[in-house]
């Protein structure tokens, strides 16, 4: 689906949001989905939204949640074992 930049901006403005906000929400949802399934590595997850390096994703996730994706994955695994 192709959408012109200006059209996208107007639609997002009507929805009272921005592209960056949606992008950040997506980046925060990814590690909560894939590591729980234990099928994808952090490197694979960071590649999905188009990030060139996993370190950028890890830094973003750590800043946003106060924990690394690996620690989050370990916490989920521990909770699932109980």
N, CA, C and O atoms as a CHARMM CRD file, in Angstrom:
* protein
*
  328
    1    1 UNK  N      0.84500  -1.17400   0.00000 PROA 1      0.00000
    2    1 UNK  CA     0.00000   0.00000   0.00000 PROA 1      0.00000
    3    1 UNK  C      0.89200   1.23900   0.00000 PROA 1      0.00000
    4    1 UNK  O      1.77700   1.38100   0.84300 PROA 1      0.00000
    5    2 UNK  N      0.65400   2.09900  -0.92300 PROA 2      0.00000
    6    2 UNK  CA     1.43900   3.32400  -1.02300 PROA 2      0.00000
    7    2 UNK  C      0.61300   4.49400  -0.51500 PROA 2      0.00000
    8    2 UNK  O     -0.56100   4.63600  -0.85600 PROA 2      0.00000
    9    3 UNK  N      1.23300   5.32100   0.29400 PROA 3      0.00000
   10    3 UNK  CA     0.57400   6.51800   0.82100 PROA 3      0.00000
   11    3 UNK  C      1.57400   7.65800   0.75000 PROA 3      0.00000
   12    3 UNK  O      2.72400   7.51900   1.16800 PROA 3      0.00000
   13    4 UNK  N      1.13200   8.76800   0.22700 PROA 4      0.00000
   14    4 UNK  CA     2.01200   9.92700   0.17100 PROA 4      0.00000
   15    4 UNK  C      2.34100  10.40200   1.58000 PROA 4      0.00000
   16    4 UNK  O      1.53000  10.26500   2.49700 PROA 4      0.00000
   17    5 UNK  N      3.53100  10.95800   1.74400 PROA 5      0.00000
   18    5 UNK  CA     3.99900  11.42400   3.04500 PROA 5      0.00000
   19    5 UNK  C      3.02600  12.42200   3.66600 PROA 5      0.00000
   20    5 UNK  O      2.65900  12.29100   4.83300 PROA 5      0.00000
   21    6 UNK  N      2.61800  13.39600   2.90300 PROA 6      0.00000
   22    6 UNK  CA     1.72100  14.43000   3.44300 PROA 6      0.00000
   23    6 UNK  C      0.36900  13.84200   3.84100 PROA 6      0.00000
   24    6 UNK  O     -0.20200  14.23900   4.85700 PROA 6      0.00000
   25    7 UNK  N     -0.14300  12.90400   3.05600 PROA 7      0.00000
   26    7 UNK  CA    -1.40700  12.23800   3.38800 PROA 7      0.00000
   27    7 UNK  C     -1.26300  11.47500   4.70000 PROA 7      0.00000
   28    7 UNK  O     -2.14900  11.51700   5.55300 PROA 7      0.00000
   29    8 UNK  N     -0.15000  10.78500   4.85100 PROA 8      0.00000
   30    8 UNK  CA     0.11400  10.05400   6.09100 PROA 8      0.00000
   31    8 UNK  C      0.18000  10.99500   7.28200 PROA 8      0.00000
   32    8 UNK  O     -0.37000  10.70700   8.34500 PROA 8      0.00000
   33    9 UNK  N      0.85000  12.10800   7.10000 PROA 9      0.00000
   34    9 UNK  CA     0.96900  13.08000   8.19300 PROA 9      0.00000
   35    9 UNK  C     -0.40800  13.59700   8.61100 PROA 9      0.00000
   36    9 UNK  O     -0.69200  13.71900   9.80300 PROA 9      0.00000
   37   10 UNK  N     -1.25300  13.89600   7.63900 PROA 10     0.00000
   38   10 UNK  CA    -2.59600  14.39900   7.96100 PROA 10     0.00000
   39   10 UNK  C     -3.42100  13.34500   8.70100 PROA 10     0.00000
   40   10 UNK  O     -4.11000  13.65600   9.67200 PROA 10     0.00000
   41   11 UNK  N     -3.34500  12.10300   8.23600 PROA 11     0.00000
   42   11 UNK  CA    -4.10000  11.02900   8.88900 PROA 11     0.00000
   43   11 UNK  C     -3.61700  10.80200  10.31700 PROA 11     0.00000
   44   11 UNK  O     -4.42400  10.61500  11.22700 PROA 11     0.00000
   45   12 UNK  N     -2.31600  10.82000  10.51000 PROA 12     0.00000
   46   12 UNK  CA    -1.77300  10.64200  11.85000 PROA 12     0.00000
   47   12 UNK  C     -2.15900  11.80700  12.75100 PROA 12     0.00000
   48   12 UNK  O     -2.44900  11.61400  13.93100 PROA 12     0.00000
   49   13 UNK  N     -2.16400  13.00200  12.20300 PROA 13     0.00000
   50   13 UNK  CA    -2.55000  14.17400  12.98700 PROA 13     0.00000
   51   13 UNK  C     -4.01300  14.05500  13.43300 PROA 13     0.00000
   52   13 UNK  O     -4.34700  14.38200  14.57200 PROA 13     0.00000
   53   14 UNK  N     -4.87200  13.59000  12.53700 PROA 14     0.00000
   54   14 UNK  CA    -6.28300  13.38800  12.90400 PROA 14     0.00000
   55   14 UNK  C     -6.42600  12.34600  14.00500 PROA 14     0.00000
   56   14 UNK  O     -7.33900  12.42100  14.82700 PROA 14     0.00000
   57   15 UNK  N     -5.52000  11.37700  14.01500 PROA 15     0.00000
   58   15 UNK  CA    -5.53900  10.33300  15.04100 PROA 15     0.00000
   59   15 UNK  C     -4.78900  10.77100  16.30000 PROA 15     0.00000
   60   15 UNK  O     -4.66600  10.01000  17.26000 PROA 15     0.00000
   61   16 UNK  N     -4.28900  12.01200  16.27800 PROA 16     0.00000
   62   16 UNK  CA    -3.54900  12.58200  17.40100 PROA 16     0.00000
   63   16 UNK  C     -2.31900  11.74300  17.77200 PROA 16     0.00000
   64   16 UNK  O     -2.07900  11.45500  18.94500 PROA 16     0.00000
   65   17 UNK  N     -1.55600  11.36100  16.76000 PROA 17     0.00000
   66   17 UNK  CA    -0.34000  10.60300  16.99500 PROA 17     0.00000
   67   17 UNK  C      0.72400  10.99100  15.96800 PROA 17     0.00000
   68   17 UNK  O      0.47800  11.82000  15.09100 PROA 17     0.00000
   69   18 UNK  N      1.89200  10.39200  16.08300 PROA 18     0.00000
   70   18 UNK  CA     2.99600  10.63900  15.15900 PROA 18     0.00000
   71   18 UNK  C      3.59400   9.29900  14.74500 PROA 18     0.00000
   72   18 UNK  O      3.40100   8.28800  15.42100 PROA 18     0.00000
   73   19 UNK  N      4.31400   9.30100  13.63800 PROA 19     0.00000
   74   19 UNK  CA     4.94100   8.08200  13.15300 PROA 19     0.00000
   75   19 UNK  C      5.93000   7.53400  14.17900 PROA 19     0.00000
   76   19 UNK  O      5.95300   6.33100  14.43700 PROA 19     0.00000
   77   20 UNK  N      6.73800   8.40200  14.76000 PROA 20     0.00000
   78   20 UNK  CA     7.73700   7.96800  15.74800 PROA 20     0.00000
   79   20 UNK  C      7.08600   7.28300  16.94000 PROA 20     0.00000
   80   20 UNK  O      7.62300   6.30800  17.46500 PROA 20     0.00000
   81   21 UNK  N      5.94100   7.78100  17.36800 PROA 21     0.00000
   82   21 UNK  CA     5.24300   7.17300  18.50200 PROA 21     0.00000
   83   21 UNK  C      4.80100   5.75500  18.14700 PROA 21     0.00000
   84   21 UNK  O      4.95300   4.83500  18.95000 PROA 21     0.00000
   85   22 UNK  N      4.26200   5.58100  16.95900 PROA 22     0.00000
   86   22 UNK  CA     3.84300   4.25600  16.50700 PROA 22     0.00000
   87   22 UNK  C      5.04900   3.33200  16.37200 PROA 22     0.00000
   88   22 UNK  O      4.99000   2.16100  16.74600 PROA 22     0.00000
   89   23 UNK  N      6.13000   3.86400  15.84000 PROA 23     0.00000
   90   23 UNK  CA     7.35900   3.08600  15.68500 PROA 23     0.00000
   91   23 UNK  C      7.88600   2.63300  17.05300 PROA 23     0.00000
   92   23 UNK  O      8.29000   1.48000  17.20200 PROA 23     0.00000
   93   24 UNK  N      7.88800   3.50300  18.02800 PROA 24     0.00000
   94   24 UNK  CA     8.35900   3.14900  19.37700 PROA 24     0.00000
   95   24 UNK  C      7.46200   2.09200  20.00500 PROA 24     0.00000
   96   24 UNK  O      7.95900   1.16800  20.65000 PROA 24     0.00000
   97   25 UNK  N      6.16400   2.20900  19.83000 PROA 25     0.00000
   98   25 UNK  CA     5.24500   1.20200  20.36800 PROA 25     0.00000
   99   25 UNK  C      5.51700  -0.16400  19.74500 PROA 25     0.00000
  100   25 UNK  O      5.49600  -1.18300  20.43500 PROA 25     0.00000
  101   26 UNK  N      5.77000  -0.17900  18.45500 PROA 26     0.00000
  102   26 UNK  CA     6.09200  -1.42200  17.76300 PROA 26     0.00000
  103   26 UNK  C      7.39500  -2.01000  18.27600 PROA 26     0.00000
  104   26 UNK  O      7.48400  -3.21200  18.52800 PROA 26     0.00000
  105   27 UNK  N      8.40400  -1.16500  18.43100 PROA 27     0.00000
  106   27 UNK  CA     9.69100  -1.64400  18.92600 PROA 27     0.00000
  107   27 UNK  C      9.58300  -2.22800  20.32800 PROA 27     0.00000
  108   27 UNK  O     10.31400  -3.15700  20.67100 PROA 27     0.00000
  109   28 UNK  N      8.68200  -1.69300  21.13700 PROA 28     0.00000
  110   28 UNK  CA     8.49700  -2.23100  22.49000 PROA 28     0.00000
  111   28 UNK  C      7.68500  -3.52200  22.48000 PROA 28     0.00000
  112   28 UNK  O      7.85600  -4.35800  23.36700 PROA 28     0.00000
  113   29 UNK  N      6.81500  -3.70000  21.50500 PROA 29     0.00000
  114   29 UNK  CA     6.01100  -4.91900  21.43100 PROA 29     0.00000
  115   29 UNK  C      6.80700  -6.10200  20.89300 PROA 29     0.00000
  116   29 UNK  O      6.57700  -7.24100  21.30000 PROA 29     0.00000
  117   30 UNK  N      7.73100  -5.84400  19.99100 PROA 30     0.00000
  118   30 UNK  CA     8.48600  -6.93900  19.37500 PROA 30     0.00000
  119   30 UNK  C      9.18700  -7.84900  20.38300 PROA 30     0.00000
  120   30 UNK  O      9.00200  -9.06500  20.32900 PROA 30     0.00000
  121   31 UNK  N      9.98600  -7.29900  21.30000 PROA 31     0.00000
  122   31 UNK  CA    10.68300  -8.21000  22.21300 PROA 31     0.00000
  123   31 UNK  C      9.74200  -8.90200  23.18100 PROA 31     0.00000
  124   31 UNK  O     10.10300  -9.91600  23.77900 PROA 31     0.00000
  125   32 UNK  N      8.55600  -8.37300  23.34100 PROA 32     0.00000
  126   32 UNK  CA     7.58900  -9.01900  24.22500 PROA 32     0.00000
  127   32 UNK  C      6.88200 -10.15800  23.51400 PROA 32     0.00000
  128   32 UNK  O      6.24800 -10.99600  24.15500 PROA 32     0.00000
  129   33 UNK  N      6.98600 -10.19200  22.21700 PROA 33     0.00000
  130   33 UNK  CA     6.33600 -11.24000  21.43600 PROA 33     0.00000
  131   33 UNK  C      7.30700 -12.35500  21.09700 PROA 33     0.00000
  132   33 UNK  O      7.08400 -13.50500  21.47400 PROA 33     0.00000
  133   34 UNK  N      8.38400 -12.03100  20.39000 PROA 34     0.00000
  134   34 UNK  CA     9.26700 -13.06100  19.87400 PROA 34     0.00000
  135   34 UNK  C     10.10000 -13.80100  20.92000 PROA 34     0.00000
  136   34 UNK  O     10.15400 -15.03000  20.86000 PROA 34     0.00000
  137   35 UNK  N     10.74500 -13.14100  21.86300 PROA 35     0.00000
  138   35 UNK  CA    11.54000 -13.91900  22.81400 PROA 35     0.00000
  139   35 UNK  C     10.68200 -14.85700  23.65400 PROA 35     0.00000
  140   35 UNK  O     11.14400 -15.92200  24.06400 PROA 35     0.00000
  141   36 UNK  N      9.43700 -14.46900  23.91200 PROA 36     0.00000
  142   36 UNK  CA     8.57500 -15.35700  24.67900 PROA 36     0.00000
  143   36 UNK  C      8.37200 -16.67300  23.93700 PROA 36     0.00000
  144   36 UNK  O      8.24200 -17.73100  24.55300 PROA 36     0.00000
  145   37 UNK  N      8.34800 -16.60000  22.63000 PROA 37     0.00000
  146   37 UNK  CA     8.20500 -17.80000  21.83200 PROA 37     0.00000
  147   37 UNK  C      9.51800 -18.56800  21.75300 PROA 37     0.00000
  148   37 UNK  O      9.53400 -19.73900  21.37100 PROA 37     0.00000
  149   38 UNK  N     10.60400 -17.92000  22.10900 PROA 38     0.00000
  150   38 UNK  CA    11.94500 -18.50100  22.10400 PROA 38     0.00000
  151   38 UNK  C     12.36700 -18.98400  20.72100 PROA 38     0.00000
  152   38 UNK  O     13.21100 -19.87000  20.59300 PROA 38     0.00000
  153   39 UNK  N     11.77400 -18.39500  19.69600 PROA 39     0.00000
  154   39 UNK  CA    12.09500 -18.81300  18.33500 PROA 39     0.00000
  155   39 UNK  C     13.05600 -17.85200  17.65000 PROA 39     0.00000
  156   39 UNK  O     13.73500 -18.22900  16.69400 PROA 39     0.00000
  157   40 UNK  N     13.11800 -16.64400  18.11800 PROA 40     0.00000
  158   40 UNK  CA    13.94500 -15.63400  17.45600 PROA 40     0.00000
  159   40 UNK  C     14.94900 -15.05400  18.43800 PROA 40     0.00000
  160   40 UNK  O     14.64800 -14.84400  19.61400 PROA 40     0.00000
  161   41 UNK  N     16.14600 -14.80100  17.92900 PROA 41     0.00000
  162   41 UNK  CA    17.17900 -14.17100  18.74700 PROA 41     0.00000
  163   41 UNK  C     16.96700 -12.65600  18.76200 PROA 41     0.00000
  164   41 UNK  O     16.18700 -12.12000  17.97400 PROA 41     0.00000
  165   42 UNK  N     17.66100 -11.98500  19.65400 PROA 42     0.00000
  166   42 UNK  CA    17.58100 -10.53200  19.72800 PROA 42     0.00000
  167   42 UNK  C     18.07400  -9.92200  18.41100 PROA 42     0.00000
  168   42 UNK  O     17.52900  -8.91700  17.95400 PROA 42     0.00000
  169   43 UNK  N     19.09300 -10.51800  17.80400 PROA 43     0.00000
  170   43 UNK  CA    19.57600 -10.01900  16.51100 PROA 43     0.00000
  171   43 UNK  C     18.48400 -10.09700  15.44700 PROA 43     0.00000
  172   43 UNK  O     18.32000  -9.16600  14.65900 PROA 43     0.00000
  173   44 UNK  N     17.74100 -11.19500  15.42000 PROA 44     0.00000
  174   44 UNK  CA    16.65600 -11.32600  14.44800 PROA 44     0.00000
  175   44 UNK  C     15.54000 -10.31800  14.72100 PROA 44     0.00000
  176   44 UNK  O     14.98400  -9.73000  13.79300 PROA 44     0.00000
  177   45 UNK  N     15.22400 -10.12700  15.98100 PROA 45     0.00000
  178   45 UNK  CA    14.16000  -9.19300  16.35000 PROA 45     0.00000
  179   45 UNK  C     14.55300  -7.76700  15.97300 PROA 45     0.00000
  180   45 UNK  O     13.71800  -7.00900  15.47800 PROA 45     0.00000
  181   46 UNK  N     15.79400  -7.39700  16.19600 PROA 46     0.00000
  182   46 UNK  CA    16.22000  -6.03100  15.88600 PROA 46     0.00000
  183   46 UNK  C     16.22500  -5.78700  14.38100 PROA 46     0.00000
  184   46 UNK  O     16.06600  -4.65000  13.93800 PROA 46     0.00000
  185   47 UNK  N     16.40500  -6.83800  13.59800 PROA 47     0.00000
  186   47 UNK  CA    16.39800  -6.70000  12.14500 PROA 47     0.00000
  187   47 UNK  C     14.98200  -6.46200  11.60700 PROA 47     0.00000
  188   47 UNK  O     14.82100  -5.76100  10.60800 PROA 47     0.00000
  189   48 UNK  N     13.96300  -7.02400  12.24300 PROA 48     0.00000
  190   48 UNK  CA    12.58400  -6.94200  11.75100 PROA 48     0.00000
  191   48 UNK  C     12.08300  -5.52500  11.51600 PROA 48     0.00000
  192   48 UNK  O     11.51400  -5.26800  10.45500 PROA 48     0.00000
  193   49 UNK  N     12.26400  -4.58400  12.45300 PROA 49     0.00000
  194   49 UNK  CA    11.77500  -3.22600  12.17200 PROA 49     0.00000
  195   49 UNK  C     12.73000  -2.40400  11.31700 PROA 49     0.00000
  196   49 UNK  O     12.49700  -1.21700  11.09000 PROA 49     0.00000
  197   50 UNK  N     13.80100  -3.02600  10.84300 PROA 50     0.00000
  198   50 UNK  CA    14.70500  -2.32100   9.95600 PROA 50     0.00000
  199   50 UNK  C     15.90700  -1.69100  10.63200 PROA 50     0.00000
  200   50 UNK  O     16.59900  -0.87600  10.02200 PROA 50     0.00000
  201   51 UNK  N     16.16500  -2.04800  11.86300 PROA 51     0.00000
  202   51 UNK  CA    17.35400  -1.51600  12.53800 PROA 51     0.00000
  203   51 UNK  C     18.58700  -2.21400  11.98600 PROA 51     0.00000
  204   51 UNK  O     18.55900  -3.42000  11.74100 PROA 51     0.00000
  205   52 UNK  N     19.64900  -1.48100  11.79200 PROA 52     0.00000
  206   52 UNK  CA    20.84200  -2.04700  11.17500 PROA 52     0.00000
  207   52 UNK  C     21.68700  -2.84300  12.16700 PROA 52     0.00000
  208   52 UNK  O     22.43100  -3.74000  11.77100 PROA 52     0.00000
  209   53 UNK  N     21.57500  -2.52200  13.44000 PROA 53     0.00000
  210   53 UNK  CA    22.38600  -3.20900  14.44600 PROA 53     0.00000
  211   53 UNK  C     21.53700  -3.54700  15.66300 PROA 53     0.00000
  212   53 UNK  O     20.64700  -2.78800  16.04600 PROA 53     0.00000
  213   54 UNK  N     21.82200  -4.68700  16.26000 PROA 54     0.00000
  214   54 UNK  CA    21.07100  -5.09200  17.44500 PROA 54     0.00000
  215   54 UNK  C     21.35900  -4.16700  18.62600 PROA 54     0.00000
  216   54 UNK  O     20.52000  -4.01700  19.51400 PROA 54     0.00000
  217   55 UNK  N     22.54200  -3.54700  18.64100 PROA 55     0.00000
  218   55 UNK  CA    22.88700  -2.66500  19.76600 PROA 55     0.00000
  219   55 UNK  C     21.92900  -1.46900  19.83800 PROA 55     0.00000
  220   55 UNK  O     21.61500  -0.99400  20.93000 PROA 55     0.00000
  221   56 UNK  N     21.46900  -0.98700  18.69000 PROA 56     0.00000
  222   56 UNK  CA    20.51300   0.13200  18.68600 PROA 56     0.00000
  223   56 UNK  C     19.19100  -0.30500  19.30600 PROA 56     0.00000
  224   56 UNK  O     18.58100   0.44200  20.07100 PROA 56     0.00000
  225   57 UNK  N     18.75700  -1.50500  18.97600 PROA 57     0.00000
  226   57 UNK  CA    17.52000  -2.03200  19.53700 PROA 57     0.00000
  227   57 UNK  C     17.65500  -2.27100  21.04000 PROA 57     0.00000
  228   57 UNK  O     16.76200  -1.91400  21.80800 PROA 57     0.00000
  229   58 UNK  N     18.75100  -2.86500  21.45400 PROA 58     0.00000
  230   58 UNK  CA    18.98300  -3.14600  22.87900 PROA 58     0.00000
  231   58 UNK  C     19.01100  -1.84600  23.67000 PROA 58     0.00000
  232   58 UNK  O     18.41900  -1.75900  24.74600 PROA 58     0.00000
  233   59 UNK  N     19.68800  -0.84200  23.14600 PROA 59     0.00000
  234   59 UNK  CA    19.76400   0.46300  23.81000 PROA 59     0.00000
  235   59 UNK  C     18.37200   1.09100  23.92200 PROA 59     0.00000
  236   59 UNK  O     18.00900   1.60300  24.98100 PROA 59     0.00000
  237   60 UNK  N     17.58900   1.05400  22.83300 PROA 60     0.00000
  238   60 UNK  CA    16.23200   1.59500  22.85600 PROA 60     0.00000
  239   60 UNK  C     15.37600   0.86000  23.88400 PROA 60     0.00000
  240   60 UNK  O     14.69800   1.49700  24.69000 PROA 60     0.00000
  241   61 UNK  N     15.39900  -0.46500  23.86500 PROA 61     0.00000
  242   61 UNK  CA    14.57500  -1.25300  24.77900 PROA 61     0.00000
  243   61 UNK  C     14.97300  -1.00600  26.22700 PROA 61     0.00000
  244   61 UNK  O     14.11500  -0.86100  27.09800 PROA 61     0.00000
  245   62 UNK  N     16.27000  -0.95800  26.48100 PROA 62     0.00000
  246   62 UNK  CA    16.77100  -0.72100  27.83900 PROA 62     0.00000
  247   62 UNK  C     16.35400   0.66000  28.34500 PROA 62     0.00000
  248   62 UNK  O     15.96100   0.80200  29.50300 PROA 62     0.00000
  249   63 UNK  N     16.43600   1.65800  27.50000 PROA 63     0.00000
  250   63 UNK  CA    16.04400   3.02000  27.87500 PROA 63     0.00000
  251   63 UNK  C     14.54200   3.09500  28.15200 PROA 63     0.00000
  252   63 UNK  O     14.11400   3.78500  29.07800 PROA 63     0.00000
  253   64 UNK  N     13.75500   2.39700  27.36200 PROA 64     0.00000
  254   64 UNK  CA    12.29600   2.47500  27.47400 PROA 64     0.00000
  255   64 UNK  C     11.72100   1.63400  28.60600 PROA 64     0.00000
  256   64 UNK  O     10.68600   1.98800  29.17100 PROA 64     0.00000
  257   65 UNK  N     12.37600   0.52700  28.94600 PROA 65     0.00000
  258   65 UNK  CA    11.79900  -0.40000  29.92600 PROA 65     0.00000
  259   65 UNK  C     12.64700  -0.61700  31.16600 PROA 65     0.00000
  260   65 UNK  O     12.21800  -1.29100  32.10300 PROA 65     0.00000
  261   66 UNK  N     13.83800  -0.05600  31.17900 PROA 66     0.00000
  262   66 UNK  CA    14.78500  -0.21700  32.29300 PROA 66     0.00000
  263   66 UNK  C     15.26500  -1.66300  32.44900 PROA 66     0.00000
  264   66 UNK  O     15.67800  -2.07300  33.53400 PROA 66     0.00000
  265   67 UNK  N     15.20600  -2.42700  31.36100 PROA 67     0.00000
  266   67 UNK  CA    15.80900  -3.75900  31.35500 PROA 67     0.00000
  267   67 UNK  C     16.18700  -4.13100  29.92200 PROA 67     0.00000
  268   67 UNK  O     15.59400  -3.63900  28.96200 PROA 67     0.00000
  269   68 UNK  N     17.16200  -4.99000  29.79900 PROA 68     0.00000
  270   68 UNK  CA    17.58000  -5.40600  28.46400 PROA 68     0.00000
  271   68 UNK  C     16.59700  -6.44100  27.92900 PROA 68     0.00000
  272   68 UNK  O     15.88400  -7.07100  28.71000 PROA 68     0.00000
  273   69 UNK  N     16.54600  -6.62800  26.61300 PROA 69     0.00000
  274   69 UNK  CA    15.66900  -7.66200  26.06400 PROA 69     0.00000
  275   69 UNK  C     16.01000  -9.05300  26.60200 PROA 69     0.00000
  276   69 UNK  O     15.11800  -9.87100  26.82600 PROA 69     0.00000
  277   70 UNK  N     17.30000  -9.31500  26.80800 PROA 70     0.00000
  278   70 UNK  CA    17.70300 -10.61900  27.34500 PROA 70     0.00000
  279   70 UNK  C     17.15900 -10.82700  28.75900 PROA 70     0.00000
  280   70 UNK  O     16.66200 -11.90300  29.09000 PROA 70     0.00000
  281   71 UNK  N     17.25900  -9.79000  29.58600 PROA 71     0.00000
  282   71 UNK  CA    16.73600  -9.89400  30.95500 PROA 71     0.00000
  283   71 UNK  C     15.21500 -10.08100  30.91700 PROA 71     0.00000
  284   71 UNK  O     14.65700 -10.86500  31.68400 PROA 71     0.00000
  285   72 UNK  N     14.56500  -9.36200  30.02800 PROA 72     0.00000
  286   72 UNK  CA    13.11400  -9.51100  29.87300 PROA 72     0.00000
  287   72 UNK  C     12.76700 -10.95200  29.48500 PROA 72     0.00000
  288   72 UNK  O     11.84000 -11.54600  30.03500 PROA 72     0.00000
  289   73 UNK  N     13.51400 -11.49600  28.54300 PROA 73     0.00000
  290   73 UNK  CA    13.29000 -12.86600  28.08300 PROA 73     0.00000
  291   73 UNK  C     13.49000 -13.85300  29.23400 PROA 73     0.00000
  292   73 UNK  O     12.70000 -14.78200  29.40400 PROA 73     0.00000
  293   74 UNK  N     14.54200 -13.65000  30.01900 PROA 74     0.00000
  294   74 UNK  CA    14.81000 -14.52900  31.16100 PROA 74     0.00000
  295   74 UNK  C     13.69500 -14.43700  32.20600 PROA 74     0.00000
  296   74 UNK  O     13.30400 -15.45000  32.78700 PROA 74     0.00000
  297   75 UNK  N     13.18600 -13.23100  32.44500 PROA 75     0.00000
  298   75 UNK  CA    12.08800 -13.05900  33.40200 PROA 75     0.00000
  299   75 UNK  C     10.83300 -13.78400  32.93400 PROA 75     0.00000
  300   75 UNK  O     10.15500 -14.43800  33.72800 PROA 75     0.00000
  301   76 UNK  N     10.52500 -13.66900  31.65200 PROA 76     0.00000
  302   76 UNK  CA     9.35000 -14.35000  31.09700 PROA 76     0.00000
  303   76 UNK  C      9.51200 -15.86000  31.20200 PROA 76     0.00000
  304   76 UNK  O      8.57100 -16.57100  31.55700 PROA 76     0.00000
  305   77 UNK  N     10.70200 -16.34200  30.89100 PROA 77     0.00000
  306   77 UNK  CA    10.97300 -17.78400  30.97200 PROA 77     0.00000
  307   77 UNK  C     10.80700 -18.28100  32.40300 PROA 77     0.00000
  308   77 UNK  O     10.22300 -19.33900  32.63400 PROA 77     0.00000
  309   78 UNK  N     11.32300 -17.51400  33.36400 PROA 78     0.00000
  310   78 UNK  CA    11.19400 -17.89800  34.77400 PROA 78     0.00000
  311   78 UNK  C      9.72700 -17.91000  35.21000 PROA 78     0.00000
  312   78 UNK  O      9.30800 -18.79900  35.95100 PROA 78     0.00000
  313   79 UNK  N      8.95700 -16.94200  34.76200 PROA 79     0.00000
  314   79 UNK  CA     7.52600 -16.89400  35.11000 PROA 79     0.00000
  315   79 UNK  C      6.78000 -18.06600  34.49900 PROA 79     0.00000
  316   79 UNK  O      5.87000 -18.60700  35.12600 PROA 79     0.00000
  317   80 UNK  N      7.14000 -18.46500  33.30300 PROA 80     0.00000
  318   80 UNK  CA     6.47400 -19.58300  32.63300 PROA 80     0.00000
  319   80 UNK  C      6.79000 -20.92300  33.27400 PROA 80     0.00000
  320   80 UNK  O      6.02300 -21.87600  33.13700 PROA 80     0.00000
  321   81 UNK  N      7.92000 -21.00300  33.97600 PROA 81     0.00000
  322   81 UNK  CA     8.31100 -22.25500  34.61900 PROA 81     0.00000
  323   81 UNK  C      7.59800 -22.45700  35.95100 PROA 81     0.00000
  324   81 UNK  O      7.57300 -23.56700  36.48300 PROA 81     0.00000
  325   82 UNK  N      7.02700 -21.39900  36.48500 PROA 82     0.00000
  326   82 UNK  CA     6.35300 -21.51800  37.79500 PROA 82     0.00000
  327   82 UNK  C      5.01200 -22.18400  37.64700 PROA 82     0.00000
  328   82 UNK  O      4.30300 -22.36900  38.63600 PROA 82     0.00000
